[in-house]
Amino acid sequence: MSIVKRIVLDVLKPHKPNALEFASQLADLGDGYQVNLVVQELDDKTQSLMLSITGDMLNFDAINRHIETMGGSVHSIDEVDVVSSAPQQND
């Protein structure tokens, strides 16, 4: 099994919640989650974001669901860091 340590998402969201509330709510999803949010574009009703989330064991499904509950949508997964949790065997 593998563990997601970092993910970078292209996200479209409405103006509310604001960027600080949006990032804070995502950080609260897991112990040690660190969220970096950069607004890429802004129009009348939406914001395009580059969202980077790091942590010891990210739950992408929970992150995606919460983005959707706040009115956002994930356009793409642009980067991901994954490590194996399987023990190494010495031959």
C-alpha positions as CSV (number, residue, x, y, z in Angstrom):
1,M,0.0,0.0,0.0
2,S,1.2,3.5,-0.7
3,I,0.8,6.7,1.3
4,V,0.1,10.1,-0.3
5,K,2.4,12.7,1.3
6,R,1.8,15.7,-1.0
7,I,-0.7,16.6,-3.6
8,V,-1.1,19.7,-5.8
9,L,-4.5,20.4,-7.2
10,D,-6.0,22.9,-9.7
11,V,-9.2,23.9,-8.1
12,L,-12.1,26.2,-9.1
13,K,-14.1,27.7,-6.2
14,P,-16.6,30.5,-5.6
15,H,-15.5,33.6,-3.8
16,K,-17.0,32.4,-0.6
17,P,-15.6,30.9,1.5
18,N,-12.6,33.2,1.1
19,A,-9.1,31.8,0.5
20,L,-8.2,31.8,4.2
21,E,-11.3,30.0,5.3
22,F,-11.0,27.5,2.4
23,A,-7.4,26.6,3.2
24,S,-8.1,26.4,7.0
25,Q,-11.0,24.0,6.6
26,L,-8.9,21.8,4.4
27,A,-6.0,21.9,6.9
28,D,-8.5,20.8,9.7
29,L,-9.2,17.5,7.8
30,G,-6.1,15.8,9.2
31,D,-3.4,16.0,11.8
32,G,-0.4,17.8,10.4
33,Y,-2.1,18.8,7.1
34,Q,-0.3,21.9,5.7
35,V,-2.1,23.8,3.0
36,N,-0.6,26.3,0.6
37,L,-3.1,28.1,-1.6
38,V,-2.3,30.5,-4.5
39,V,-5.0,32.3,-6.4
40,Q,-4.2,32.0,-10.1
41,E,-7.2,33.8,-11.6
42,L,-10.1,35.7,-10.4
43,D,-13.4,36.5,-12.2
44,D,-16.8,37.8,-11.2
45,K,-18.0,34.6,-9.5
46,T,-15.0,32.2,-9.1
47,Q,-11.4,31.9,-8.2
48,S,-8.9,29.5,-9.9
49,L,-6.5,28.1,-7.3
50,M,-3.3,26.1,-7.1
51,L,-3.7,24.2,-3.9
52,S,-0.7,22.2,-2.4
53,I,-1.5,20.0,0.6
54,T,1.2,18.1,2.5
55,G,0.9,15.7,5.5
56,D,1.9,12.3,6.8
57,M,-1.0,10.4,5.3
58,L,-3.4,12.5,3.1
59,N,-6.9,11.3,2.4
60,F,-7.6,12.5,-1.2
61,D,-11.2,11.3,-1.1
62,A,-12.0,13.3,2.1
63,I,-10.1,16.4,0.6
64,N,-12.1,16.2,-2.7
65,R,-15.4,15.8,-0.9
66,H,-14.7,18.8,1.4
67,I,-13.7,20.9,-1.6
68,E,-17.1,20.0,-3.2
69,T,-19.0,20.8,0.0
70,M,-17.5,24.3,-0.1
71,G,-18.7,24.7,-3.7
72,G,-15.4,24.0,-5.4
73,S,-14.3,21.4,-7.9
74,V,-10.9,19.8,-8.7
75,H,-10.0,20.4,-12.3
76,S,-6.8,18.3,-12.1
77,I,-4.2,16.6,-10.0
78,D,-1.0,18.4,-11.1
79,E,1.6,16.8,-8.7
80,V,1.7,14.0,-6.2
81,D,4.3,12.6,-3.8
82,V,3.6,9.0,-2.8
83,V,5.7,6.6,-0.7
84,S,5.4,2.9,-0.2
85,S,4.3,1.8,3.3
86,A,5.3,-1.8,2.6
87,P,8.2,-3.0,4.7
88,Q,11.4,-3.5,2.7
89,Q,12.6,-7.1,2.5
90,N,16.3,-8.0,2.5
91,D,17.2,-10.8,0.1
